[in-house]
Amino acid sequence: MTLPVDENTYYMSRSMFQFEENNKEYLSFGNFEKRQHEILIYDLESQNLYKRIPLFKEGPNGVVGVNTSKSFEGAKTFFLFESSAKRLTIINDKGEILRRYPVKLPEGQFTHCYDGFSYFYNPSFCVDSVVYFLHKLNKPQMKTHEWKDVSMFTYLNMKNGEVGPLPLHYPSIFDKDVENPAGGFSFSYEYNYNQNRLVCSFCGYDSLMVSDDLQNVRWYNGKSRYMESIRPVLQETSEGLQALVKLKERGEYHNLMYDKYRDVYYRFVELPYELKQNESPFDDPRGREFSIIIFDKDFNIIGETKFPGNKYFYKMSFVGRDGLYISENNWANPEFDEDKLVFACFKLEDLKDK
């Protein structure tokens, strides 16, 4: 699939969501990189731009610090997250503001901060007029005993404006249970919510965490066959740059996506990698291999496929009617063209026939 872009559209977006309206399939593409300020809607059948929604920078409809957007009611209504203003804003398809909600936890209620980003791998979700989104910490590292009191999500009740932490806390899944004043543990996770079920994939842990009530959890094996078992590791600040190199080369779990058309989950895995002499640990390696683990609806692993690192850009993916779409806009791809959005469609085969 090839989607057109013009000189004002950057080929990469972390705010990219597929949706359906009137039995047609669309892709919402947040054009927020490189100081752009708009939402693009693509018709996936014709592979053409269907609608362009410019965002106002000033005036009564002005929005600031927008990093992400998400379709709320088809192509007519969208969530915007104004990170610098700490608010959730709902706009129509003309960019006009319908409602605004400040998202700030009451003073003293919680010691950490929320993060209103709604990337395709960390999508906000709405249940009975309550919006839930990632609760990011403002402390880069924490000790083991601190995590049990930290909520993983913040909620916003759109009926009364109430904001608070969800009583779903970080688990104790460390490689060591120690206190170290020179370092700490850092958590990163990605998730997906569908059919009243929340599924979380921790970047540094094999298992998947599942909750059906946003309070109680259970665990399922999600280990890649291409990696050794991992847990969140202690970060030694005294190691400096060498610690960063170790983290960059270590294998991790990332995107978790639900395929409603085939009732399966996809878990993306960054495989272990050795940085080359000309590669910086501050940049993403361009040739790193990855794999995708496929789970059935009961979280049984039904397959895992490895992908080359010099063709696909898995950090831009979406699920459509025909399959799983993965971007080919990878700098290491010899056919890379920043003037196009190119996606390869992968179809799930019936393993029972093999």
Short mmCIF file of the C-alpha atoms (twelve columns), coordinates in Angstrom:
data_MODEL
# 
_entry.id   MODEL 
# 
loop_
_atom_site.group_PDB 
_atom_site.id 
_atom_site.type_symbol 
_atom_site.label_atom_id 
_atom_site.label_alt_id 
_atom_site.label_comp_id 
_atom_site.label_asym_id 
_atom_site.label_seq_id 
_atom_site.Cartn_x 
_atom_site.Cartn_y 
_atom_site.Cartn_z 
_atom_site.pdbx_PDB_model_num 
ATOM 1   C CA . MET A 1   0.000   0.000   0.000  1 
ATOM 2   C CA . THR A 2   1.375   3.392   -1.010 1 
ATOM 3   C CA . LEU A 3   -0.122  6.606   0.375  1 
ATOM 4   C CA . PRO A 4   0.796   10.009  -1.062 1 
ATOM 5   C CA . VAL A 5   2.514   12.770  0.884  1 
ATOM 6   C CA . ASP A 6   3.295   16.338  -0.138 1 
ATOM 7   C CA . GLU A 7   6.159   18.659  0.775  1 
ATOM 8   C CA . ASN A 8   4.386   19.608  4.031  1 
ATOM 9   C CA . THR A 9   3.900   16.034  5.238  1 
ATOM 10  C CA . TYR A 10  6.581   14.165  7.153  1 
ATOM 11  C CA . TYR A 11  6.721   10.452  6.401  1 
ATOM 12  C CA . MET A 12  6.783   9.378   10.059 1 
ATOM 13  C CA . SER A 13  4.069   9.594   12.706 1 
ATOM 14  C CA . ARG A 14  3.572   7.946   16.080 1 
ATOM 15  C CA . SER A 15  -0.079  9.007   16.038 1 
ATOM 16  C CA . MET A 16  -1.570  6.677   13.452 1 
ATOM 17  C CA . PHE A 17  -4.894  4.839   13.866 1 
ATOM 18  C CA . GLN A 18  -7.077  2.799   11.545 1 
ATOM 19  C CA . PHE A 19  -10.866 3.159   11.835 1 
ATOM 20  C CA . GLU A 20  -14.027 2.382   9.881  1 
ATOM 21  C CA . GLU A 21  -16.949 4.608   8.941  1 
ATOM 22  C CA . ASN A 22  -19.924 3.772   6.697  1 
ATOM 23  C CA . ASN A 23  -18.308 0.416   5.895  1 
ATOM 24  C CA . LYS A 24  -15.167 2.130   4.594  1 
ATOM 25  C CA . GLU A 25  -11.661 1.864   5.992  1 
ATOM 26  C CA . TYR A 26  -9.583  4.926   6.865  1 
ATOM 27  C CA . LEU A 27  -6.248  5.792   8.428  1 
ATOM 28  C CA . SER A 28  -5.853  8.805   10.716 1 
ATOM 29  C CA . PHE A 29  -2.289  10.123  10.392 1 
ATOM 30  C CA . GLY A 30  -1.086  12.790  12.813 1 
ATOM 31  C CA . ASN A 31  1.220   15.131  10.885 1 
ATOM 32  C CA . PHE A 32  2.856   16.712  13.929 1 
ATOM 33  C CA . GLU A 33  6.553   16.171  13.258 1 
ATOM 34  C CA . LYS A 34  8.783   18.917  11.832 1 
ATOM 35  C CA . ARG A 35  6.471   21.608  13.246 1 
ATOM 36  C CA . GLN A 36  3.475   20.449  11.205 1 
ATOM 37  C CA . HIS A 37  0.067   20.987  12.766 1 
ATOM 38  C CA . GLU A 38  -2.632  18.879  11.109 1 
ATOM 39  C CA . ILE A 39  -4.405  15.535  10.892 1 
ATOM 40  C CA . LEU A 40  -4.541  13.658  7.587  1 
ATOM 41  C CA . ILE A 41  -7.273  11.114  6.832  1 
ATOM 42  C CA . TYR A 42  -6.473  8.535   4.154  1 
ATOM 43  C CA . ASP A 43  -9.004  6.383   2.292  1 
ATOM 44  C CA . LEU A 44  -7.325  2.969   2.408  1 
ATOM 45  C CA . GLU A 45  -9.342  1.528   -0.472 1 
ATOM 46  C CA . SER A 46  -8.418  4.223   -2.978 1 
ATOM 47  C CA . GLN A 47  -5.064  4.905   -1.255 1 
ATOM 48  C CA . ASN A 48  -5.690  8.643   -1.558 1 
ATOM 49  C CA . LEU A 49  -5.913  11.529  0.865  1 
ATOM 50  C CA . TYR A 50  -9.562  11.809  1.921  1 
ATOM 51  C CA . LYS A 51  -9.499  14.772  4.283  1 
ATOM 52  C CA . ARG A 52  -7.038  17.264  5.735  1 
ATOM 53  C CA . ILE A 53  -7.844  18.726  9.154  1 
ATOM 54  C CA . PRO A 54  -5.683  21.783  9.917  1 
ATOM 55  C CA . LEU A 55  -5.251  22.649  13.577 1 
ATOM 56  C CA . PHE A 56  -5.445  26.266  14.683 1 
ATOM 57  C CA . LYS A 57  -2.431  27.712  16.468 1 
ATOM 58  C CA . GLU A 58  -4.150  30.844  17.790 1 
ATOM 59  C CA . GLY A 59  -7.594  32.200  18.609 1 
ATOM 60  C CA . PRO A 60  -10.545 30.470  20.317 1 
ATOM 61  C CA . ASN A 61  -9.758  27.195  18.514 1 
ATOM 62  C CA . GLY A 62  -6.003  27.382  19.057 1 
ATOM 63  C CA . VAL A 63  -4.246  24.263  20.365 1 
ATOM 64  C CA . VAL A 64  -0.633  24.049  21.553 1 
ATOM 65  C CA . GLY A 65  1.917   21.313  22.113 1 
ATOM 66  C CA . VAL A 66  -0.078  18.679  20.213 1 
ATOM 67  C CA . ASN A 67  1.857   15.435  19.845 1 
ATOM 68  C CA . THR A 68  -0.951  12.972  19.206 1 
ATOM 69  C CA . SER A 69  -4.525  12.654  18.051 1 
ATOM 70  C CA . LYS A 70  -7.017  9.800   17.957 1 
ATOM 71  C CA . SER A 71  -10.307 9.342   16.130 1 
ATOM 72  C CA . PHE A 72  -13.173 9.445   18.634 1 
ATOM 73  C CA . GLU A 73  -16.242 9.159   16.392 1 
ATOM 74  C CA . GLY A 74  -15.081 8.158   12.919 1 
ATOM 75  C CA . ALA A 75  -13.740 10.999  10.783 1 
ATOM 76  C CA . LYS A 76  -15.896 13.622  12.524 1 
ATOM 77  C CA . THR A 77  -14.476 13.911  16.050 1 
ATOM 78  C CA . PHE A 78  -10.950 13.604  17.423 1 
ATOM 79  C CA . PHE A 79  -9.119  13.575  20.740 1 
ATOM 80  C CA . LEU A 80  -6.100  15.871  20.933 1 
ATOM 81  C CA . PHE A 81  -3.582  15.780  23.749 1 
ATOM 82  C CA . GLU A 82  -2.068  19.195  24.427 1 
ATOM 83  C CA . SER A 83  0.889   18.081  26.503 1 
ATOM 84  C CA . SER A 84  2.264   21.545  27.309 1 
ATOM 85  C CA . ALA A 85  -1.166  22.743  28.466 1 
ATOM 86  C CA . LYS A 86  -1.973  19.470  30.280 1 
ATOM 87  C CA . ARG A 87  -5.433  19.047  28.786 1 
ATOM 88  C CA . LEU A 88  -7.509  16.775  26.618 1 
ATOM 89  C CA . THR A 89  -9.269  18.585  23.761 1 
ATOM 90  C CA . ILE A 90  -12.008 17.292  21.476 1 
ATOM 91  C CA . ILE A 91  -12.282 18.840  18.012 1 
ATOM 92  C CA . ASN A 92  -14.512 18.327  14.968 1 
ATOM 93  C CA . ASP A 93  -13.379 17.650  11.403 1 
ATOM 94  C CA . LYS A 94  -12.897 21.386  10.799 1 
ATOM 95  C CA . GLY A 95  -10.432 21.753  13.661 1 
ATOM 96  C CA . GLU A 96  -12.999 23.579  15.832 1 
ATOM 97  C CA . ILE A 97  -12.896 22.882  19.560 1 
ATOM 98  C CA . LEU A 98  -15.966 21.120  20.938 1 
ATOM 99  C CA . ARG A 99  -14.806 20.527  24.525 1 
ATOM 100 C CA . ARG A 100 -11.721 20.894  26.679 1 
ATOM 101 C CA . TYR A 101 -10.752 19.056  29.848 1 
ATOM 102 C CA . PRO A 102 -7.853  20.013  32.122 1 
ATOM 103 C CA . VAL A 103 -5.958  16.906  33.157 1 
ATOM 104 C CA . LYS A 104 -4.150  17.602  36.377 1 
ATOM 105 C CA . LEU A 105 -4.071  15.395  39.429 1 
ATOM 106 C CA . PRO A 106 -5.186  17.085  42.676 1 
ATOM 107 C CA . GLU A 107 -2.303  18.506  44.680 1 
ATOM 108 C CA . GLY A 108 -0.832  15.936  47.033 1 
ATOM 109 C CA . GLN A 109 -2.874  13.056  45.657 1 
ATOM 110 C CA . PHE A 110 -0.027  11.612  43.650 1 
ATOM 111 C CA . THR A 111 3.665   12.375  43.515 1 
ATOM 112 C CA . HIS A 112 4.189   11.707  39.822 1 
ATOM 113 C CA . CYS A 113 2.852   13.134  36.582 1 
ATOM 114 C CA . TYR A 114 0.542   11.958  33.814 1 
ATOM 115 C CA . ASP A 115 1.399   11.776  30.151 1 
ATOM 116 C CA . GLY A 116 -1.480  12.419  27.749 1 
ATOM 117 C CA . PHE A 117 0.248   10.955  24.707 1 
ATOM 118 C CA . SER A 118 -1.852  8.521   22.688 1 
ATOM 119 C CA . TYR A 119 0.557   6.794   20.347 1 
ATOM 120 C CA . PHE A 120 -0.639  3.835   18.325 1 
ATOM 121 C CA . TYR A 121 1.280   1.505   20.657 1 
ATOM 122 C CA . ASN A 122 -0.005  3.302   23.795 1 
ATOM 123 C CA . PRO A 123 -3.542  4.209   22.688 1 
ATOM 124 C CA . SER A 124 -5.869  6.048   25.053 1 
ATOM 125 C CA . PHE A 125 -9.176  4.260   25.490 1 
ATOM 126 C CA . CYS A 126 -12.656 5.336   26.558 1 
ATOM 127 C CA . VAL A 127 -15.059 3.298   28.715 1 
ATOM 128 C CA . ASP A 128 -18.467 4.765   29.635 1 
ATOM 129 C CA . SER A 129 -17.341 8.395   29.159 1 
ATOM 130 C CA . VAL A 130 -14.125 7.796   31.106 1 
ATOM 131 C CA . VAL A 131 -10.839 8.200   29.218 1 
ATOM 132 C CA . TYR A 132 -7.757  6.275   30.336 1 
ATOM 133 C CA . PHE A 133 -4.217  7.044   29.256 1 
ATOM 134 C CA . LEU A 134 -0.601  6.353   30.087 1 
ATOM 135 C CA . HIS A 135 0.663   7.547   33.466 1 
ATOM 136 C CA . LYS A 136 4.257   8.517   32.855 1 
ATOM 137 C CA . LEU A 137 6.670   9.182   35.690 1 
ATOM 138 C CA . ASN A 138 8.790   12.275  36.135 1 
ATOM 139 C CA . LYS A 139 11.441  10.251  37.966 1 
ATOM 140 C CA . PRO A 140 13.613  8.364   35.477 1 
ATOM 141 C CA . GLN A 141 14.639  5.742   38.018 1 
ATOM 142 C CA . MET A 142 13.026  4.396   41.166 1 
ATOM 143 C CA . LYS A 143 13.856  1.897   43.869 1 
ATOM 144 C CA . THR A 144 12.075  -1.428  44.162 1 
ATOM 145 C CA . HIS A 145 9.801   -0.526  47.065 1 
ATOM 146 C CA . GLU A 146 8.462   2.616   45.331 1 
ATOM 147 C CA . TRP A 147 6.854   0.926   42.332 1 
ATOM 148 C CA . LYS A 148 4.056   -0.855  44.198 1 
ATOM 149 C CA . ASP A 149 2.369   2.503   44.889 1 
ATOM 150 C CA . VAL A 150 2.641   3.891   41.362 1 
ATOM 151 C CA . SER A 151 -0.412  3.782   39.113 1 
ATOM 152 C CA . MET A 152 0.068   2.715   35.497 1 
ATOM 153 C CA . PHE A 153 -2.836  4.801   34.168 1 
ATOM 154 C CA . THR A 154 -4.646  8.089   34.749 1 
ATOM 155 C CA . TYR A 155 -8.381  8.452   34.171 1 
ATOM 156 C CA . LEU A 156 -10.483 11.448  33.160 1 
ATOM 157 C CA . ASN A 157 -14.246 11.365  33.683 1 
ATOM 158 C CA . MET A 158 -15.695 13.505  30.876 1 
ATOM 159 C CA . LYS A 159 -19.048 13.858  32.673 1 
ATOM 160 C CA . ASN A 160 -17.754 15.584  35.800 1 
ATOM 161 C CA . GLY A 161 -14.113 16.388  34.934 1 
ATOM 162 C CA . GLU A 162 -12.734 14.200  37.735 1 
ATOM 163 C CA . VAL A 163 -9.117  13.140  37.283 1 
ATOM 164 C CA . GLY A 164 -7.248  10.479  39.223 1 
ATOM 165 C CA . PRO A 165 -4.885  7.503   39.145 1 
ATOM 166 C CA . LEU A 166 -6.255  4.087   38.243 1 
ATOM 167 C CA . PRO A 167 -5.793  1.495   41.034 1 
ATOM 168 C CA . LEU A 168 -3.646  -0.663  38.791 1 
ATOM 169 C CA . HIS A 169 -0.053  -0.520  39.952 1 
ATOM 170 C CA . TYR A 170 3.313   -1.516  38.557 1 
ATOM 171 C CA . PRO A 171 4.246   -5.141  39.292 1 
ATOM 172 C CA . SER A 172 7.352   -6.383  41.085 1 
ATOM 173 C CA . ILE A 173 9.127   -8.057  38.174 1 
ATOM 174 C CA . PHE A 174 12.716  -6.972  38.833 1 
ATOM 175 C CA . ASP A 175 15.821  -9.026  38.165 1 
ATOM 176 C CA . LYS A 176 16.973  -8.162  41.710 1 
ATOM 177 C CA . ASP A 177 15.200  -6.942  44.801 1 
ATOM 178 C CA . VAL A 178 17.821  -4.449  45.968 1 
ATOM 179 C CA . GLU A 179 18.168  -0.845  47.007 1 
ATOM 180 C CA . ASN A 180 20.947  0.970   45.205 1 
ATOM 181 C CA . PRO A 181 21.549  4.698   45.712 1 
ATOM 182 C CA . ALA A 182 23.680  4.789   42.538 1 
ATOM 183 C CA . GLY A 183 20.978  3.453   40.218 1 
ATOM 184 C CA . GLY A 184 17.421  2.263   39.972 1 
ATOM 185 C CA . PHE A 185 14.803  0.507   37.867 1 
ATOM 186 C CA . SER A 186 13.077  2.116   34.921 1 
ATOM 187 C CA . PHE A 187 9.793   0.748   33.530 1 
ATOM 188 C CA . SER A 188 8.484   1.030   30.017 1 
ATOM 189 C CA . TYR A 189 5.342   -0.674  28.755 1 
ATOM 190 C CA . GLU A 190 2.910   -0.724  25.876 1 
ATOM 191 C CA . TYR A 191 -0.683  -1.843  25.918 1 
ATOM 192 C CA . ASN A 192 -3.943  -2.420  24.117 1 
ATOM 193 C CA . TYR A 193 -7.545  -2.280  25.327 1 
ATOM 194 C CA . ASN A 194 -10.424 -4.032  23.609 1 
ATOM 195 C CA . GLN A 195 -13.601 -5.858  24.524 1 
ATOM 196 C CA . ASN A 196 -13.259 -4.854  28.196 1 
ATOM 197 C CA . ARG A 197 -9.784  -6.366  28.372 1 
ATOM 198 C CA . LEU A 198 -6.521  -4.529  29.025 1 
ATOM 199 C CA . VAL A 199 -3.320  -6.250  27.914 1 
ATOM 200 C CA . CYS A 200 0.095   -4.808  28.851 1 
ATOM 201 C CA . SER A 201 3.487   -5.678  27.394 1 
ATOM 202 C CA . PHE A 202 6.451   -4.637  29.534 1 
ATOM 203 C CA . CYS A 203 9.528   -3.922  27.450 1 
ATOM 204 C CA . GLY A 204 11.799  -5.721  29.889 1 
ATOM 205 C CA . TYR A 205 9.646   -8.740  30.784 1 
ATOM 206 C CA . ASP A 206 8.624   -11.909 28.977 1 
ATOM 207 C CA . SER A 207 5.066   -12.280 30.247 1 
ATOM 208 C CA . LEU A 208 1.902   -10.377 29.293 1 
ATOM 209 C CA . MET A 209 -0.208  -8.750  32.011 1 
ATOM 210 C CA . VAL A 210 -3.990  -8.989  31.481 1 
ATOM 211 C CA . SER A 211 -6.852  -7.327  33.372 1 
ATOM 212 C CA . ASP A 212 -10.590 -7.620  32.758 1 
ATOM 213 C CA . ASP A 213 -11.662 -5.108  35.423 1 
ATOM 214 C CA . LEU A 214 -8.753  -2.600  35.443 1 
ATOM 215 C CA . GLN A 215 -7.851  -3.739  38.966 1 
ATOM 216 C CA . ASN A 216 -6.982  -7.437  39.146 1 
ATOM 217 C CA . VAL A 217 -4.367  -8.977  36.872 1 
ATOM 218 C CA . ARG A 218 -3.217  -12.345 35.614 1 
ATOM 219 C CA . TRP A 219 -0.119  -13.304 33.636 1 
ATOM 220 C CA . TYR A 220 0.536   -15.270 30.455 1 
ATOM 221 C CA . ASN A 221 3.741   -16.518 28.887 1 
ATOM 222 C CA . GLY A 222 4.821   -14.175 26.100 1 
ATOM 223 C CA . LYS A 223 8.469   -15.114 25.670 1 
ATOM 224 C CA . SER A 224 10.127  -14.863 22.270 1 
ATOM 225 C CA . ARG A 225 11.872  -18.008 21.073 1 
ATOM 226 C CA . TYR A 226 14.669  -15.800 19.741 1 
ATOM 227 C CA . MET A 227 15.658  -14.336 23.134 1 
ATOM 228 C CA . GLU A 228 16.695  -15.507 26.549 1 
ATOM 229 C CA . SER A 229 14.322  -14.752 29.415 1 
ATOM 230 C CA . ILE A 230 14.548  -11.110 30.601 1 
ATOM 231 C CA . ARG A 231 13.431  -8.910  33.494 1 
ATOM 232 C CA . PRO A 232 13.787  -5.150  34.126 1 
ATOM 233 C CA . VAL A 233 17.451  -4.579  34.909 1 
ATOM 234 C CA . LEU A 234 19.131  -2.384  37.459 1 
ATOM 235 C CA . GLN A 235 20.575  0.721   35.836 1 
ATOM 236 C CA . GLU A 236 23.953  1.628   37.258 1 
ATOM 237 C CA . THR A 237 24.504  5.359   36.771 1 
ATOM 238 C CA . SER A 238 28.197  4.887   37.582 1 
ATOM 239 C CA . GLU A 239 28.658  2.949   34.322 1 
ATOM 240 C CA . GLY A 240 27.831  6.026   32.238 1 
ATOM 241 C CA . LEU A 241 27.865  5.533   28.471 1 
ATOM 242 C CA . GLN A 242 28.621  1.825   28.772 1 
ATOM 243 C CA . ALA A 243 25.308  1.297   30.581 1 
ATOM 244 C CA . LEU A 244 23.489  2.995   27.706 1 
ATOM 245 C CA . VAL A 245 25.245  0.736   25.185 1 
ATOM 246 C CA . LYS A 246 24.153  -2.354  27.139 1 
ATOM 247 C CA . LEU A 247 20.542  -1.192  27.193 1 
ATOM 248 C CA . LYS A 248 20.590  -0.371  23.484 1 
ATOM 249 C CA . GLU A 249 21.978  -3.782  22.536 1 
ATOM 250 C CA . ARG A 250 19.671  -5.739  24.823 1 
ATOM 251 C CA . GLY A 251 16.601  -7.370  23.316 1 
ATOM 252 C CA . GLU A 252 13.228  -5.907  24.360 1 
ATOM 253 C CA . TYR A 253 9.509   -6.292  23.798 1 
ATOM 254 C CA . HIS A 254 7.623   -3.405  22.259 1 
ATOM 255 C CA . ASN A 255 4.406   -2.757  20.302 1 
ATOM 256 C CA . LEU A 256 1.361   -4.771  21.322 1 
ATOM 257 C CA . MET A 257 -1.521  -4.688  18.839 1 
ATOM 258 C CA . TYR A 258 -4.944  -6.350  18.768 1 
ATOM 259 C CA . ASP A 259 -6.361  -7.616  15.484 1 
ATOM 260 C CA . LYS A 260 -10.149 -7.433  15.812 1 
ATOM 261 C CA . TYR A 261 -10.634 -8.971  12.383 1 
ATOM 262 C CA . ARG A 262 -8.843  -12.207 13.288 1 
ATOM 263 C CA . ASP A 263 -9.123  -12.051 17.109 1 
ATOM 264 C CA . VAL A 264 -5.381  -12.320 17.725 1 
ATOM 265 C CA . TYR A 265 -2.656  -10.204 19.317 1 
ATOM 266 C CA . TYR A 266 0.708   -9.204  17.822 1 
ATOM 267 C CA . ARG A 267 3.696   -8.552  20.075 1 
ATOM 268 C CA . PHE A 268 6.742   -6.948  18.449 1 
ATOM 269 C CA . VAL A 269 10.197  -7.927  19.703 1 
ATOM 270 C CA . GLU A 270 13.427  -5.994  19.182 1 
ATOM 271 C CA . LEU A 271 16.041  -8.732  18.989 1 
ATOM 272 C CA . PRO A 272 19.512  -8.457  20.588 1 
ATOM 273 C CA . TYR A 273 21.850  -6.336  18.522 1 
ATOM 274 C CA . GLU A 274 25.527  -5.342  18.533 1 
ATOM 275 C CA . LEU A 275 26.171  -1.695  17.768 1 
ATOM 276 C CA . LYS A 276 28.584  -1.069  14.922 1 
ATOM 277 C CA . GLN A 277 31.564  1.263   15.326 1 
ATOM 278 C CA . ASN A 278 29.816  4.093   13.472 1 
ATOM 279 C CA . GLU A 279 26.543  3.755   15.422 1 
ATOM 280 C CA . SER A 280 25.666  5.859   18.441 1 
ATOM 281 C CA . PRO A 281 23.772  4.423   21.440 1 
ATOM 282 C CA . PHE A 282 21.666  7.607   21.337 1 
ATOM 283 C CA . ASP A 283 20.185  6.672   17.937 1 
ATOM 284 C CA . ASP A 284 17.978  3.795   16.827 1 
ATOM 285 C CA . PRO A 285 19.969  1.136   14.941 1 
ATOM 286 C CA . ARG A 286 18.881  1.035   11.302 1 
ATOM 287 C CA . GLY A 287 19.518  -2.641  10.689 1 
ATOM 288 C CA . ARG A 288 18.141  -4.251  13.831 1 
ATOM 289 C CA . GLU A 289 16.105  -7.406  13.312 1 
ATOM 290 C CA . PHE A 290 12.743  -7.839  14.989 1 
ATOM 291 C CA . SER A 291 10.133  -10.547 15.329 1 
ATOM 292 C CA . ILE A 292 6.367   -10.681 15.852 1 
ATOM 293 C CA . ILE A 293 4.779   -13.131 18.295 1 
ATOM 294 C CA . ILE A 294 1.157   -14.042 17.524 1 
ATOM 295 C CA . PHE A 295 -1.271  -14.924 20.335 1 
ATOM 296 C CA . ASP A 296 -4.785  -16.305 20.045 1 
ATOM 297 C CA . LYS A 297 -7.656  -14.808 22.056 1 
ATOM 298 C CA . ASP A 298 -6.702  -16.977 25.062 1 
ATOM 299 C CA . PHE A 299 -3.062  -15.791 24.890 1 
ATOM 300 C CA . ASN A 300 -1.641  -19.041 23.603 1 
ATOM 301 C CA . ILE A 301 1.377   -18.443 21.348 1 
ATOM 302 C CA . ILE A 302 0.463   -19.699 17.876 1 
ATOM 303 C CA . GLY A 303 3.523   -18.489 15.980 1 
ATOM 304 C CA . GLU A 304 6.491   -16.135 15.769 1 
ATOM 305 C CA . THR A 305 8.028   -14.646 12.622 1 
ATOM 306 C CA . LYS A 306 11.423  -12.950 12.301 1 
ATOM 307 C CA . PHE A 307 11.847  -9.906  10.047 1 
ATOM 308 C CA . PRO A 308 14.996  -8.338  8.563  1 
ATOM 309 C CA . GLY A 309 16.145  -5.057  10.041 1 
ATOM 310 C CA . ASN A 310 16.984  -3.329  6.770  1 
ATOM 311 C CA . LYS A 311 13.540  -3.157  5.192  1 
ATOM 312 C CA . TYR A 312 10.687  -2.583  7.630  1 
ATOM 313 C CA . PHE A 313 9.992   0.134   10.194 1 
ATOM 314 C CA . TYR A 314 7.822   -1.653  12.735 1 
ATOM 315 C CA . LYS A 315 7.345   1.516   14.809 1 
ATOM 316 C CA . MET A 316 4.759   2.525   12.215 1 
ATOM 317 C CA . SER A 317 2.214   -0.300  12.006 1 
ATOM 318 C CA . PHE A 318 -1.540  -0.716  11.989 1 
ATOM 319 C CA . VAL A 319 -4.127  -3.478  11.660 1 
ATOM 320 C CA . GLY A 320 -6.568  -3.391  8.752  1 
ATOM 321 C CA . ARG A 321 -9.202  -5.617  7.221  1 
ATOM 322 C CA . ASP A 322 -6.685  -7.411  5.039  1 
ATOM 323 C CA . GLY A 323 -3.940  -7.937  7.597  1 
ATOM 324 C CA . LEU A 324 -1.121  -6.341  9.574  1 
ATOM 325 C CA . TYR A 325 0.457   -3.357  7.816  1 
ATOM 326 C CA . ILE A 326 4.112   -2.554  8.559  1 
ATOM 327 C CA . SER A 327 5.870   0.512   7.186  1 
ATOM 328 C CA . GLU A 328 8.729   0.153   4.718  1 
ATOM 329 C CA . ASN A 329 9.907   3.724   5.412  1 
ATOM 330 C CA . ASN A 330 13.123  2.421   6.940  1 
ATOM 331 C CA . TRP A 331 16.270  4.490   6.327  1 
ATOM 332 C CA . ALA A 332 18.204  1.246   5.827  1 
ATOM 333 C CA . ASN A 333 15.812  0.114   3.098  1 
ATOM 334 C CA . PRO A 334 17.476  0.633   -0.331 1 
ATOM 335 C CA . GLU A 335 14.020  1.535   -1.722 1 
ATOM 336 C CA . PHE A 336 13.268  4.102   0.997  1 
ATOM 337 C CA . ASP A 337 11.447  7.164   -0.346 1 
ATOM 338 C CA . GLU A 338 10.459  9.934   2.075  1 
ATOM 339 C CA . ASP A 339 7.921   11.221  -0.475 1 
ATOM 340 C CA . LYS A 340 5.693   8.171   0.034  1 
ATOM 341 C CA . LEU A 341 4.092   6.274   2.882  1 
ATOM 342 C CA . VAL A 342 4.675   2.638   1.983  1 
ATOM 343 C CA . PHE A 343 3.198   -0.286  3.947  1 
ATOM 344 C CA . ALA A 344 3.570   -4.024  3.409  1 
ATOM 345 C CA . CYS A 345 0.474   -6.076  4.285  1 
ATOM 346 C CA . PHE A 346 1.090   -9.356  6.102  1 
ATOM 347 C CA . LYS A 347 -1.738  -11.883 6.167  1 
ATOM 348 C CA . LEU A 348 -2.170  -14.411 8.953  1 
ATOM 349 C CA . GLU A 349 -2.057  -17.972 7.670  1 
ATOM 350 C CA . ASP A 350 -3.930  -20.849 9.258  1 
ATOM 351 C CA . LEU A 351 -1.190  -22.809 11.011 1 
ATOM 352 C CA . LYS A 352 -3.474  -25.851 11.294 1 
ATOM 353 C CA . ASP A 353 -3.031  -26.423 7.558  1 
ATOM 354 C CA . LYS A 354 0.760   -26.598 7.855  1 
# 
